[in-house]
């Protein structure tokens, strides 16, 4: 198998049963894992007990911020490759072997894998009915399609955060996850991918590196749409606007009117109410302000 060491980082909060299943699948892999780092955001359930049953490096923090948790995990990781999993995934027994294959090419900076809905929930990813996977358009439209059963690995622009990996030295070079992506963490994974790609490295989607994701349906209320708008506009302004300013009108239009065949996560039930528009516009404004703050910070460096 791949000769370098691999660190797996899992951020978690109050998901004892799901995390237990996830860890069981990891330690039943065909190939030995160098280290598994679990960063727990102060869970109140039985999650801390898992360190007694699995050989994991367990870290407890107070903050409930996925980006912060993953960065803390990255700071203590010692593997040459760092893989990130969500706490509610089950990995295929060949997942690690397939994930590492593309790294034999030194021009590859990151590898992501296929994500299949677990159980009966067969459709929940934002997707477009096309064979394209992991594409980021100049107008900010992100095409996922990470559940497509492709035959061969392909080069992509981005991965989905519940099943992705990178060379550790590249993550340290770009500063890890941007903790300005708050709330749901929406678009933090795409942002990280583009920053690694900007160093001149390839990102490879390997359809054989499979995980099953236990997505849980929930209501998408005002707060969900606030973070969706805030994080997406911040992502766009930070990564795409400086180079593709003429596409901004299309980006703004698509925030409210996505392409016709754009399928929202069916597990999320949208609750429309009179205040919804105000939350979306506040998210857009706050995302813009966060970008402005980032520019000012960079100017002072």
Rosetta blueprint (number, residue, H / E / L):
1 X L
2 X L
3 X L
4 X L
5 X L
6 X E
7 X E
8 X E
9 X E
10 X E
11 X E
12 X E
13 X L
14 X L
15 X L
16 X H
17 X H
18 X H
19 X H
20 X H
21 X H
22 X H
23 X H
24 X H
25 X H
26 X H
27 X L
28 X L
29 X L
30 X L
31 X L
32 X L
33 X L
34 X L
35 X E
36 X E
37 X E
38 X E
39 X E
40 X E
41 X L
42 X L
43 X L
44 X L
45 X L
46 X L
47 X H
48 X H
49 X H
50 X H
51 X H
52 X H
53 X L
54 X L
55 X L
56 X L
57 X E
58 X E
59 X E
60 X E
61 X L
62 X L
63 X L
64 X L
65 X L
66 X H
67 X H
68 X H
69 X H
70 X H
71 X H
72 X H
73 X H
74 X H
75 X H
76 X H
77 X L
78 X L
79 X L
80 X L
81 X E
82 X E
83 X E
84 X E
85 X E
86 X E
87 X L
88 X L
89 X E
90 X E
91 X E
92 X L
93 X L
94 X L
95 X H
96 X H
97 X H
98 X H
99 X H
100 X H
101 X H
102 X H
103 X H
104 X H
105 X L
106 X L
107 X L
108 X E
109 X E
110 X E
111 X E
112 X E
113 X E
114 X E
115 X E
116 X E
117 X E
118 X L
119 X L
120 X L
121 X L
122 X L
123 X L
124 X L
125 X L
126 X L
127 X E
128 X E
129 X L
130 X L
131 X L
132 X L
133 X L
134 X L
135 X E
136 X E
137 X L
138 X L
139 X L
140 X L
141 X L
142 X E
143 X E
144 X L
145 X L
146 X L
147 X L
148 X L
149 X L
150 X L
151 X L
152 X L
153 X L
154 X E
155 X E
156 X E
157 X L
158 X L
159 X L
160 X L
161 X L
162 X L
163 X E
164 X E
165 X E
166 X E
167 X E
168 X H
169 X H
170 X H
171 X H
172 X H
173 X H
174 X H
175 X L
176 X L
177 X L
178 X L
179 X L
180 X L
181 X L
182 X L
183 X L
184 X L
185 X L
186 X L
187 X L
188 X H
189 X H
190 X H
191 X H
192 X H
193 X H
194 X H
195 X H
196 X H
197 X H
198 X L
199 X L
200 X L
201 X L
202 X E
203 X E
204 X E
205 X E
206 X E
207 X E
208 X E
209 X E
210 X E
211 X E
212 X E
213 X E
214 X L
215 X L
216 X L
217 X L
218 X E
219 X E
220 X E
221 X L
222 X H
223 X H
224 X H
225 X H
226 X H
227 X H
228 X H
229 X H
230 X H
231 X H
232 X H
233 X H
234 X H
235 X H
236 X H
237 X H
238 X H
239 X H
240 X H
241 X H
242 X L
243 X L
244 X L
245 X H
246 X H
247 X H
248 X H
249 X H
250 X H
251 X H
252 X H
253 X H
254 X H
255 X H
256 X H
257 X L
258 X L
259 X L
260 X L
261 X L
262 X E
263 X E
264 X L
265 X L
266 X L
267 X L
268 X E
269 X E
270 X E
271 X L
272 X L
273 X L
274 X L
275 X L
276 X H
277 X H
278 X H
279 X H
280 X H
281 X H
282 X H
283 X H
284 X H
285 X H
286 X H
287 X H
288 X H
289 X H
290 X H
291 X H
292 X H
293 X H
294 X H
295 X H
296 X H
297 X H
298 X H
299 X H
300 X H
301 X L
